[in-house]
């Protein structure tokens, strides 16, 4: 039985971390799967990982980004100096521990999830390993990011992108590494879909700047002015939590918006099953697995086109809506259109469910096995 090693920065909350857990669970039925995680940020992974998967943590600590930013914000020189020194020490330890771990890898295939890891893997891995770089982030035409990723893939055998757009882009840019497109996968399909009869809107994601939740609050304010009986649920946690909460209070929407924080998958699924509309206001999104998850419950989705990954998932006017140029008024109009027309919600929701079937774990797993086994594409 072949052995697969997946290299992770951590196994906490995040899209990449969720994808790592999903991939490990898919592959462990056919291979021996090992995850090397730089940091141990929690006692156990944030997302379920099968007991067959072996997990190795390199550092029993986590980055001090939050503490550093708080010190910077407060202007506390002594605290800032302390956190800066700690940050440098942690980064040095991170690199050395990962180099040592990579040198010991005896797997048949290694899957790297960060450009930083790609570089170390290409330099220090034993000869003969199949080295796969797994790219989740959209470059957003950032030349520095693009060049960094391309350089990191110099000694990799494959670059796997989670969207067709990214795959097509890097195929033109990278000549020494083979490029493959493999989408992210649904862990499972729900037994029961939403009836789309509740007055509930949902959005799920990390509460960070790039997810654009403050724009979501502005959109919902316009919706609330027309339909004060509708409610918005926000599921997720992150550094922008306080700013988002302030925005909600500022616009006097506290009674109409619930912020749940991080929730276990089963509880998120319960809310999805009880929702009628899903809204994504991200500034950037390479794929948008949460859209697929919402669609698997038959929930029509609306997204700004700045979330590039959503363009491959949402077929505009067929199973949801794509809003150009981050037009808040236009997004509110489309939400209101779905609120006012139950038949439209149902039609788009049915097509959304049908689209989600393309991303079943069974279909995606076949793609990964084809790559691992060296089958041509």
PEUR-V146419 format. One record per run of one state. SS is the DSSP state (alpha for helix, beta for strand, coil for the rest). FROM is the first residue (numbers start at 1). TO is the last residue. If there is no record, write none. Layout:
# PEUR-V146419
ss:SS from:FROM to:TO
ss:SS from:FROM to:TO
This chain:
# PEUR-V146419
ss:coil from:1 to:2
ss:beta from:3 to:8
ss:coil from:9 to:14
ss:alpha from:15 to:27
ss:coil from:28 to:31
ss:beta from:32 to:39
ss:coil from:40 to:53
ss:beta from:54 to:59
ss:coil from:60 to:64
ss:alpha from:65 to:74
ss:coil from:75 to:76
ss:alpha from:77 to:104
ss:coil from:105 to:108
ss:beta from:109 to:112
ss:coil from:113 to:114
ss:alpha from:115 to:124
ss:coil from:125 to:129
ss:beta from:130 to:135
ss:coil from:136 to:142
ss:alpha from:143 to:152
ss:coil from:153 to:157
ss:beta from:158 to:161
ss:coil from:162 to:163
ss:alpha from:164 to:173
ss:coil from:174 to:177
ss:beta from:178 to:181
ss:coil from:182 to:185
ss:beta from:186 to:186
ss:coil from:187 to:199
ss:beta from:200 to:204
ss:coil from:205 to:208
ss:alpha from:209 to:211
ss:coil from:212 to:212
ss:alpha from:213 to:226
ss:coil from:227 to:230
ss:beta from:231 to:235
ss:coil from:236 to:240
ss:alpha from:241 to:250
ss:coil from:251 to:256
ss:beta from:257 to:261
ss:coil from:262 to:264
ss:alpha from:265 to:273
ss:coil from:274 to:276
ss:beta from:277 to:280
ss:coil from:281 to:288
ss:alpha from:289 to:296
ss:coil from:297 to:299
ss:beta from:300 to:304
ss:coil from:305 to:307
ss:alpha from:308 to:312
ss:coil from:313 to:315
ss:beta from:316 to:316
ss:coil from:317 to:319
ss:beta from:320 to:323
ss:alpha from:324 to:326
ss:coil from:327 to:327
ss:alpha from:328 to:340
ss:coil from:341 to:341
ss:alpha from:342 to:359
ss:beta from:360 to:360
ss:alpha from:361 to:372
ss:coil from:373 to:377
